[in-house]
Amino acid sequence: MTSTANFTPSVKKEVYNIGNIGKLIITEEVQQIIDQLHNNIGSTEWSGMLFYKLIEGDIQNPKNLVFETVFLYPMNVGSHAYTEFEYDEGIVNACDLCEETLEVSRGLVH
């Protein structure tokens, strides 16, 4: 996971269809965090906060929405079958690592 307070997304991005909700663009930095988690903990379940922003479309036409990831902050490494975390003041650490998290939407990732 990055430890830089000046986290800046790079140009390389992957685009994934997310069903009837539109598309999600995963930045290289977020993909690196995901890859590092998988490499370090293997098949163990993990969960955390995904910070993202809407970059195209509107809620009236969900299929045309395009979101882009901003940052992923792991909150828990569980077991091979389970993970959970409390949405608490620990999330402030994500804001310390990536100031942009203060201005975007957030959701759970697992």
TIKE-835099 format. One line per field, with one value per atom (N, C-alpha, C, O): chain; atom name; residue number from 1; x, y, z. Coordinates in steps of 0.02 Angstrom, whole numbers. Example, Ala and Ser with C-alpha at 12.3 -4.5 7.8 and 13.67 -1.06 7.14 Angstrom:
2
mol c(A | A | A | A | A | A | A | A)
atom c(N | CA | C | O | N | CA | C | O)
seq c(1 | 1 | 1 | 1 | 2 | 2 | 2 | 2)
c1 c(660 | 615 | 660 | 712 | 642 | 684 | 645 | 670)
c2 c(-284 | -225 | -165 | -166 | -112 | -53 | 2 | 57)
c3 c(390 | 390 | 390 | 423 | 354 | 357 | 394 | 402)
END
This chain:
110
mol c(A | A | A | A | A | A | A | A | A | A | A | A | A | A | A | A | A | A | A | A | A | A | A | A | A | A | A | A | A | A | A | A | A | A | A | A | A | A | A | A | A | A | A | A | A | A | A | A | A | A | A | A | A | A | A | A | A | A | A | A | A | A | A | A | A | A | A | A | A | A | A | A | A | A | A | A | A | A | A | A | A | A | A | A | A | A | A | A | A | A | A | A | A | A | A | A | A | A | A | A | A | A | A | A | A | A | A | A | A | A | A | A | A | A | A | A | A | A | A | A | A | A | A | A | A | A | A | A | A | A | A | A | A | A | A | A | A | A | A | A | A | A | A | A | A | A | A | A | A | A | A | A | A | A | A | A | A | A | A | A | A | A | A | A | A | A | A | A | A | A | A | A | A | A | A | A | A | A | A | A | A | A | A | A | A | A | A | A | A | A | A | A | A | A | A | A | A | A | A | A | A | A | A | A | A | A | A | A | A | A | A | A | A | A | A | A | A | A | A | A | A | A | A | A | A | A | A | A | A | A | A | A | A | A | A | A | A | A | A | A | A | A | A | A | A | A | A | A | A | A | A | A | A | A | A | A | A | A | A | A | A | A | A | A | A | A | A | A | A | A | A | A | A | A | A | A | A | A | A | A | A | A | A | A | A | A | A | A | A | A | A | A | A | A | A | A | A | A | A | A | A | A | A | A | A | A | A | A | A | A | A | A | A | A | A | A | A | A | A | A | A | A | A | A | A | A | A | A | A | A | A | A | A | A | A | A | A | A | A | A | A | A | A | A | A | A | A | A | A | A | A | A | A | A | A | A | A | A | A | A | A | A | A | A | A | A | A | A | A | A | A | A | A | A | A | A | A | A | A | A | A | A | A | A | A | A | A | A | A | A | A | A | A | A | A | A | A | A | A | A | A | A | A | A | A | A | A | A | A | A | A | A | A | A | A | A | A | A | A | A | A | A | A | A | A | A | A | A | A | A | A | A | A | A | A | A | A | A | A | A)
atom c(N | CA | C | O | N | CA | C | O | N | CA | C | O | N | CA | C | O | N | CA | C | O | N | CA | C | O | N | CA | C | O | N | CA | C | O | N | CA | C | O | N | CA | C | O | N | CA | C | O | N | CA | C | O | N | CA | C | O | N | CA | C | O | N | CA | C | O | N | CA | C | O | N | CA | C | O | N | CA | C | O | N | CA | C | O | N | CA | C | O | N | CA | C | O | N | CA | C | O | N | CA | C | O | N | CA | C | O | N | CA | C | O | N | CA | C | O | N | CA | C | O | N | CA | C | O | N | CA | C | O | N | CA | C | O | N | CA | C | O | N | CA | C | O | N | CA | C | O | N | CA | C | O | N | CA | C | O | N | CA | C | O | N | CA | C | O | N | CA | C | O | N | CA | C | O | N | CA | C | O | N | CA | C | O | N | CA | C | O | N | CA | C | O | N | CA | C | O | N | CA | C | O | N | CA | C | O | N | CA | C | O | N | CA | C | O | N | CA | C | O | N | CA | C | O | N | CA | C | O | N | CA | C | O | N | CA | C | O | N | CA | C | O | N | CA | C | O | N | CA | C | O | N | CA | C | O | N | CA | C | O | N | CA | C | O | N | CA | C | O | N | CA | C | O | N | CA | C | O | N | CA | C | O | N | CA | C | O | N | CA | C | O | N | CA | C | O | N | CA | C | O | N | CA | C | O | N | CA | C | O | N | CA | C | O | N | CA | C | O | N | CA | C | O | N | CA | C | O | N | CA | C | O | N | CA | C | O | N | CA | C | O | N | CA | C | O | N | CA | C | O | N | CA | C | O | N | CA | C | O | N | CA | C | O | N | CA | C | O | N | CA | C | O | N | CA | C | O | N | CA | C | O | N | CA | C | O | N | CA | C | O | N | CA | C | O | N | CA | C | O | N | CA | C | O | N | CA | C | O | N | CA | C | O | N | CA | C | O | N | CA | C | O | N | CA | C | O | N | CA | C | O | N | CA | C | O | N | CA | C | O | N | CA | C | O | N | CA | C | O | N | CA | C | O | N | CA | C | O | N | CA | C | O | N | CA | C | O | N | CA | C | O | N | CA | C | O | N | CA | C | O | N | CA | C | O | N | CA | C | O | N | CA | C | O)
seq c(1 | 1 | 1 | 1 | 2 | 2 | 2 | 2 | 3 | 3 | 3 | 3 | 4 | 4 | 4 | 4 | 5 | 5 | 5 | 5 | 6 | 6 | 6 | 6 | 7 | 7 | 7 | 7 | 8 | 8 | 8 | 8 | 9 | 9 | 9 | 9 | 10 | 10 | 10 | 10 | 11 | 11 | 11 | 11 | 12 | 12 | 12 | 12 | 13 | 13 | 13 | 13 | 14 | 14 | 14 | 14 | 15 | 15 | 15 | 15 | 16 | 16 | 16 | 16 | 17 | 17 | 17 | 17 | 18 | 18 | 18 | 18 | 19 | 19 | 19 | 19 | 20 | 20 | 20 | 20 | 21 | 21 | 21 | 21 | 22 | 22 | 22 | 22 | 23 | 23 | 23 | 23 | 24 | 24 | 24 | 24 | 25 | 25 | 25 | 25 | 26 | 26 | 26 | 26 | 27 | 27 | 27 | 27 | 28 | 28 | 28 | 28 | 29 | 29 | 29 | 29 | 30 | 30 | 30 | 30 | 31 | 31 | 31 | 31 | 32 | 32 | 32 | 32 | 33 | 33 | 33 | 33 | 34 | 34 | 34 | 34 | 35 | 35 | 35 | 35 | 36 | 36 | 36 | 36 | 37 | 37 | 37 | 37 | 38 | 38 | 38 | 38 | 39 | 39 | 39 | 39 | 40 | 40 | 40 | 40 | 41 | 41 | 41 | 41 | 42 | 42 | 42 | 42 | 43 | 43 | 43 | 43 | 44 | 44 | 44 | 44 | 45 | 45 | 45 | 45 | 46 | 46 | 46 | 46 | 47 | 47 | 47 | 47 | 48 | 48 | 48 | 48 | 49 | 49 | 49 | 49 | 50 | 50 | 50 | 50 | 51 | 51 | 51 | 51 | 52 | 52 | 52 | 52 | 53 | 53 | 53 | 53 | 54 | 54 | 54 | 54 | 55 | 55 | 55 | 55 | 56 | 56 | 56 | 56 | 57 | 57 | 57 | 57 | 58 | 58 | 58 | 58 | 59 | 59 | 59 | 59 | 60 | 60 | 60 | 60 | 61 | 61 | 61 | 61 | 62 | 62 | 62 | 62 | 63 | 63 | 63 | 63 | 64 | 64 | 64 | 64 | 65 | 65 | 65 | 65 | 66 | 66 | 66 | 66 | 67 | 67 | 67 | 67 | 68 | 68 | 68 | 68 | 69 | 69 | 69 | 69 | 70 | 70 | 70 | 70 | 71 | 71 | 71 | 71 | 72 | 72 | 72 | 72 | 73 | 73 | 73 | 73 | 74 | 74 | 74 | 74 | 75 | 75 | 75 | 75 | 76 | 76 | 76 | 76 | 77 | 77 | 77 | 77 | 78 | 78 | 78 | 78 | 79 | 79 | 79 | 79 | 80 | 80 | 80 | 80 | 81 | 81 | 81 | 81 | 82 | 82 | 82 | 82 | 83 | 83 | 83 | 83 | 84 | 84 | 84 | 84 | 85 | 85 | 85 | 85 | 86 | 86 | 86 | 86 | 87 | 87 | 87 | 87 | 88 | 88 | 88 | 88 | 89 | 89 | 89 | 89 | 90 | 90 | 90 | 90 | 91 | 91 | 91 | 91 | 92 | 92 | 92 | 92 | 93 | 93 | 93 | 93 | 94 | 94 | 94 | 94 | 95 | 95 | 95 | 95 | 96 | 96 | 96 | 96 | 97 | 97 | 97 | 97 | 98 | 98 | 98 | 98 | 99 | 99 | 99 | 99 | 100 | 100 | 100 | 100 | 101 | 101 | 101 | 101 | 102 | 102 | 102 | 102 | 103 | 103 | 103 | 103 | 104 | 104 | 104 | 104 | 105 | 105 | 105 | 105 | 106 | 106 | 106 | 106 | 107 | 107 | 107 | 107 | 108 | 108 | 108 | 108 | 109 | 109 | 109 | 109 | 110 | 110 | 110 | 110)
c1 c(42 | 0 | 44 | 97 | 23 | 62 | 62 | 13 | 117 | 121 | 132 | 152 | 119 | 130 | 67 | 13 | 75 | 18 | -3 | -60 | 42 | 28 | 13 | 48 | -38 | -59 | -89 | -138 | -61 | -86 | -98 | -50 | -160 | -173 | -133 | -124 | -110 | -72 | -119 | -180 | -91 | -129 | -157 | -213 | -120 | -141 | -202 | -202 | -255 | -317 | -348 | -339 | -384 | -422 | -496 | -516 | -538 | -610 | -647 | -635 | -694 | -734 | -807 | -827 | -848 | -920 | -944 | -922 | -989 | -1016 | -1092 | -1131 | -1111 | -1181 | -1222 | -1201 | -1280 | -1326 | -1308 | -1345 | -1254 | -1236 | -1186 | -1174 | -1156 | -1109 | -1040 | -1033 | -990 | -920 | -879 | -894 | -829 | -782 | -712 | -690 | -679 | -609 | -565 | -571 | -521 | -476 | -407 | -377 | -385 | -320 | -264 | -273 | -207 | -149 | -131 | -113 | -136 | -118 | -165 | -142 | -229 | -277 | -265 | -269 | -251 | -237 | -174 | -171 | -124 | -64 | -79 | -50 | -124 | -143 | -178 | -164 | -224 | -259 | -210 | -213 | -164 | -114 | -70 | -55 | -51 | -9 | -46 | -18 | -110 | -150 | -154 | -144 | -168 | -172 | -105 | -103 | -51 | 15 | 35 | 66 | 16 | 37 | -7 | 17 | -71 | -116 | -149 | -187 | -136 | -163 | -238 | -271 | -266 | -339 | -376 | -436 | -343 | -376 | -420 | -400 | -481 | -527 | -503 | -477 | -511 | -494 | -550 | -588 | -555 | -606 | -580 | -532 | -612 | -591 | -636 | -691 | -610 | -646 | -618 | -558 | -663 | -644 | -669 | -729 | -625 | -642 | -645 | -600 | -698 | -709 | -746 | -774 | -746 | -782 | -820 | -800 | -875 | -914 | -880 | -869 | -864 | -831 | -873 | -857 | -928 | -970 | -1040 | -1048 | -1090 | -1159 | -1198 | -1172 | -1262 | -1302 | -1348 | -1357 | -1375 | -1413 | -1476 | -1503 | -1501 | -1560 | -1549 | -1597 | -1485 | -1468 | -1409 | -1352 | -1421 | -1367 | -1320 | -1261 | -1344 | -1301 | -1244 | -1194 | -1252 | -1201 | -1156 | -1114 | -1164 | -1121 | -1051 | -1041 | -1001 | -932 | -900 | -901 | -873 | -840 | -765 | -745 | -725 | -653 | -630 | -648 | -590 | -563 | -512 | -477 | -509 | -462 | -412 | -352 | -436 | -393 | -428 | -489 | -390 | -416 | -379 | -318 | -418 | -388 | -411 | -468 | -366 | -384 | -397 | -360 | -451 | -470 | -464 | -457 | -468 | -467 | -442 | -460 | -402 | -384 | -416 | -400 | -462 | -502 | -474 | -415 | -517 | -499 | -510 | -521 | -507 | -519 | -593 | -609 | -637 | -708 | -744 | -804 | -709 | -745 | -701 | -641 | -731 | -697 | -750 | -805 | -733 | -777 | -734 | -678 | -763 | -729 | -780 | -836 | -761 | -802 | -787 | -729 | -838 | -829 | -822 | -871 | -759 | -746 | -692 | -677 | -664 | -613 | -550 | -510 | -541 | -484 | -483 | -430 | -541 | -545 | -507 | -489 | -495 | -457 | -386 | -357 | -360 | -293 | -292 | -242 | -347 | -351 | -345 | -313 | -377 | -375 | -305 | -285 | -268 | -198 | -155 | -108 | -170 | -130 | -149 | -107 | -212 | -237 | -287 | -345 | -267 | -310 | -373 | -425 | -370 | -428 | -487 | -543 | -473 | -527 | -579 | -636 | -561 | -607 | -661 | -714 | -647 | -691 | -729 | -764 | -724 | -754 | -801 | -807 | -835 | -880 | -840 | -782 | -871 | -838 | -886 | -946 | -858 | -898 | -856 | -796 | -887 | -852 | -825 | -856 | -767 | -737 | -715 | -695 | -720 | -703 | -687 | -671)
c2 c(-59 | 0 | 62 | 62 | 113 | 174 | 210 | 208 | 243 | 280 | 354 | 392 | 374 | 443 | 485 | 465 | 543 | 587 | 621 | 641 | 627 | 659 | 606 | 602 | 567 | 513 | 544 | 581 | 529 | 556 | 499 | 464 | 488 | 434 | 443 | 499 | 388 | 390 | 386 | 384 | 384 | 383 | 313 | 308 | 260 | 192 | 172 | 177 | 148 | 131 | 70 | 59 | 31 | -26 | -9 | 19 | -27 | -12 | -78 | -125 | -81 | -141 | -123 | -74 | -162 | -154 | -179 | -232 | -142 | -163 | -172 | -139 | -218 | -235 | -177 | -142 | -168 | -116 | -47 | 1 | -42 | 20 | 61 | 119 | 34 | 71 | 40 | -21 | 83 | 60 | 87 | 141 | 49 | 70 | 70 | 19 | 126 | 132 | 122 | 159 | 73 | 59 | 87 | 65 | 136 | 167 | 117 | 69 | 130 | 87 | 83 | 29 | 138 | 139 | 94 | 58 | 97 | 55 | -18 | -62 | -32 | -101 | -127 | -185 | -84 | -104 | -122 | -169 | -86 | -101 | -169 | -210 | -181 | -245 | -302 | -353 | -292 | -344 | -358 | -416 | -306 | -315 | -354 | -397 | -339 | -377 | -450 | -494 | -464 | -533 | -569 | -627 | -535 | -566 | -580 | -631 | -535 | -542 | -589 | -622 | -592 | -632 | -690 | -728 | -696 | -752 | -755 | -706 | -813 | -822 | -800 | -812 | -769 | -743 | -684 | -641 | -681 | -627 | -562 | -561 | -507 | -441 | -393 | -407 | -338 | -289 | -219 | -212 | -169 | -101 | -50 | -66 | 10 | 66 | 80 | 85 | 87 | 106 | 177 | 191 | 221 | 291 | 299 | 277 | 331 | 336 | 401 | 434 | 418 | 478 | 463 | 422 | 498 | 495 | 541 | 600 | 514 | 556 | 567 | 610 | 529 | 537 | 510 | 460 | 542 | 518 | 548 | 589 | 527 | 550 | 493 | 444 | 499 | 446 | 427 | 372 | 471 | 456 | 401 | 370 | 389 | 337 | 297 | 307 | 253 | 218 | 178 | 172 | 152 | 113 | 155 | 127 | 220 | 264 | 296 | 338 | 278 | 305 | 278 | 219 | 320 | 299 | 324 | 384 | 278 | 294 | 281 | 239 | 316 | 304 | 296 | 336 | 245 | 235 | 290 | 314 | 308 | 358 | 326 | 340 | 284 | 255 | 195 | 193 | 146 | 89 | 85 | 84 | 83 | 79 | 15 | 10 | -35 | -98 | -85 | -49 | -115 | -107 | -171 | -170 | -230 | -293 | -349 | -354 | -392 | -456 | -508 | -514 | -546 | -593 | -664 | -676 | -710 | -780 | -802 | -760 | -866 | -890 | -886 | -896 | -871 | -870 | -807 | -800 | -761 | -707 | -646 | -651 | -587 | -525 | -473 | -474 | -429 | -374 | -319 | -330 | -259 | -204 | -154 | -151 | -114 | -60 | 3 | 19 | 37 | 102 | 153 | 178 | 168 | 210 | 261 | 274 | 290 | 343 | 318 | 359 | 254 | 227 | 250 | 251 | 268 | 291 | 357 | 373 | 393 | 455 | 442 | 485 | 383 | 365 | 367 | 387 | 346 | 348 | 420 | 433 | 465 | 536 | 564 | 609 | 539 | 561 | 538 | 573 | 479 | 451 | 480 | 485 | 500 | 525 | 580 | 566 | 641 | 698 | 699 | 724 | 672 | 672 | 632 | 642 | 587 | 548 | 591 | 569 | 651 | 697 | 723 | 746 | 721 | 753 | 704 | 726 | 640 | 590 | 544 | 549 | 500 | 451 | 393 | 383 | 355 | 295 | 238 | 247 | 178 | 118 | 62 | 71 | 6 | -52 | -94 | -100 | -123 | -168 | -231 | -229 | -288 | -352 | -402 | -459)
c3 c(0 | 0 | 0 | 32 | -35 | -39 | 28 | 65 | 43 | 106 | 91 | 136 | 32 | 11 | 22 | 1 | 53 | 64 | -1 | -8 | -48 | -113 | -165 | -216 | -154 | -199 | -262 | -257 | -321 | -384 | -433 | -450 | -455 | -503 | -567 | -591 | -595 | -657 | -717 | -709 | -776 | -837 | -853 | -878 | -838 | -856 | -815 | -754 | -850 | -816 | -850 | -910 | -810 | -836 | -827 | -776 | -876 | -874 | -867 | -905 | -819 | -807 | -808 | -777 | -844 | -842 | -774 | -750 | -743 | -678 | -684 | -650 | -728 | -737 | -764 | -810 | -735 | -758 | -729 | -740 | -693 | -660 | -701 | -685 | -751 | -791 | -792 | -797 | -787 | -791 | -733 | -706 | -715 | -663 | -693 | -719 | -688 | -710 | -649 | -600 | -652 | -597 | -616 | -665 | -578 | -592 | -576 | -539 | -604 | -593 | -519 | -495 | -483 | -413 | -371 | -327 | -385 | -349 | -368 | -325 | -431 | -451 | -416 | -397 | -407 | -371 | -298 | -272 | -267 | -198 | -196 | -152 | -242 | -246 | -258 | -224 | -305 | -320 | -259 | -245 | -223 | -164 | -110 | -77 | -101 | -52 | -72 | -30 | -135 | -157 | -151 | -132 | -167 | -162 | -89 | -75 | -44 | 26 | 67 | 112 | 51 | 94 | 57 | 87 | -7 | -46 | -47 | -65 | -29 | -34 | 29 | 34 | 76 | 135 | 116 | 77 | 144 | 130 | 161 | 217 | 125 | 151 | 132 | 85 | 167 | 152 | 170 | 208 | 144 | 158 | 123 | 101 | 120 | 90 | 20 | 11 | -27 | -95 | -106 | -98 | -122 | -136 | -212 | -248 | -236 | -308 | -324 | -279 | -388 | -409 | -473 | -514 | -481 | -543 | -593 | -579 | -652 | -702 | -764 | -806 | -770 | -829 | -816 | -780 | -844 | -840 | -783 | -744 | -777 | -722 | -699 | -735 | -640 | -608 | -647 | -637 | -690 | -730 | -781 | -805 | -799 | -848 | -820 | -842 | -772 | -737 | -782 | -766 | -839 | -883 | -913 | -934 | -914 | -942 | -890 | -907 | -827 | -776 | -783 | -799 | -771 | -771 | -707 | -693 | -667 | -605 | -612 | -652 | -573 | -573 | -501 | -458 | -489 | -422 | -406 | -451 | -343 | -320 | -272 | -277 | -227 | -176 | -145 | -142 | -123 | -87 | -21 | -19 | 33 | 100 | 134 | 156 | 139 | 172 | 247 | 280 | 272 | 342 | 382 | 443 | 348 | 384 | 340 | 281 | 369 | 339 | 383 | 442 | 354 | 394 | 390 | 404 | 372 | 367 | 294 | 250 | 282 | 214 | 195 | 136 | 242 | 227 | 251 | 239 | 285 | 318 | 328 | 343 | 320 | 337 | 357 | 330 | 401 | 420 | 451 | 473 | 453 | 488 | 511 | 485 | 559 | 585 | 545 | 533 | 525 | 493 | 549 | 576 | 566 | 624 | 609 | 551 | 661 | 652 | 617 | 595 | 610 | 573 | 500 | 468 | 475 | 406 | 396 | 340 | 449 | 446 | 418 | 385 | 432 | 405 | 329 | 299 | 298 | 225 | 200 | 149 | 236 | 216 | 225 | 187 | 274 | 282 | 224 | 204 | 197 | 142 | 75 | 30 | 67 | 3 | 16 | 32 | 10 | 25 | -18 | 4 | -78 | -123 | -95 | -116 | -46 | -17 | 18 | 28 | 37 | 71 | 23 | 45 | -42 | -91 | -136 | -182 | -123 | -168 | -128 | -67 | -165 | -134 | -108 | -126 | -65 | -37 | -33 | -25 | -38 | -32 | -3 | 9 | 9 | 37 | -20 | -73 | -8 | -58 | -21 | 37 | -56 | -25 | -79 | -63)
END
